[in-house]
């Protein structure tokens, strides 16, 4: 294959996409780079990019973006971030707007918990399907609470950079530079900047806080926590002289120390909480600890990074709200046009809904209103006609949403890791891609790329985690 030129290879508009094909060609010339794949698994075992004690599933083929593609993704993330901020602020102050989300009353009240700082959503990840040839994209879902995948992205990228295939690709293109993104470092920046903002706001309200440094509790339900990533974040906070510890959210308590109300973990008081527990899970599993966290937020006893008010933008119903008439007075003309172009049609269902418009199963996908981590998401493409009818009826009975199915961009992917018996090392199977764009304090901060064989890409559908490289001209 001839060397690629800048934005010139057949119909490919962007350099990044062409380099992915060239990477695969080089790997095939190396017999599939079996040694690099095996060494990659060995390297991952030394990191926190693990799944049930073994290396995460990963792709040898990287996701390569050129600077033009990265600019598109940056604009997509930050535009959606500004819209999410407006939605959050409006939710907090407008009762009629809140009702559009159809949240249970207790969950709605939980989402009205103030944060004590001005940034509505300090940590988010917006997921989309990106066409690497045209630059167009369609959003899949928005994540606020518990946005994960940062450590995996960093370590899988390092794994690919250690392969002979990657070294040969760079040698063939001395005119290019390759860089990586560091979402893990960026989330640490966001946690500390949000704490500093909270301290400034609290000082302005009540005078000196008495808090010189954050003492951080990272909270989640242990049965849902990504412990390997949390170990990485805890270490990186320690590297910045910030004391951090994991705490199951059930173990939080309120108490008094030195004459003041304080949020406590079993290891002592904290003044900053990095919340990874998803709000809907908090509502489903109420306990003393969740009540302590909510009360600490209301009393401004601790900075809760990822306040409970971020949940409305992470619901599966938010896309229906974004398309509603209520948004006309909230968004500008450009923002409404952005929604029309990039957010798929989404309809709220209930037991009175007419389901006939959604019988063409290949054009639709159903999602539970309060789900997360892809749980309960069913694409018509993955179903028989009878299975789709059952899924649609069940979704309506449970008050979920039906959404226009967004075409996914497919690329040939070589699987990373040790090969299974009889597996062809040269096989690059076409797989669907999904990009998760990290958005920390409103700024684009990295990409979490996954690929999969099925129409729904998630852990339960055996996805592969993909490295992320950015190339530019010297």
Secondary structure, DSSP 8 states (H G I E B T S, - for coil): ----BTTBBTTB--HHHHHHHHHHHHHHHTTT-HHHHHHHHHHHTTSS-EETTEE--BBSS-EEEEHHHHHHHHHHHHHHHHHHHHHHHHHHH-HHHHHTT---HHHHHHHT---SSS-S-SEEEEEEEE-TTT--EEEEEEE-TT---HHHHHHHHHHHHTSHHHHHHHHH-TTEEEE---HHHHHHHHHHHHHHHHHHHHHHHHS----SS-EEEEEE-TTT--HHHHHHHHHHHHHTT-EEEEEEGGG-EEEEETTEEEEEETTEEESEEEE-S-HHHHHHT--HHHHHHHHHHHTT-SEEES-GGGGGGGSTTHHHHHTSGGGGGTS-HHHHHHHHHHB--EEE--TT---GGG--GGGEEEE-TT--TTTT-EEGGGS-HHHHHHHHHHHHHTT-EEEE-----EEEEEB-SS--TT--TT-EEEEEEEEEEEEETTEEEEEEEEEESSSS-SGGGT-EEE-EEEEEE-
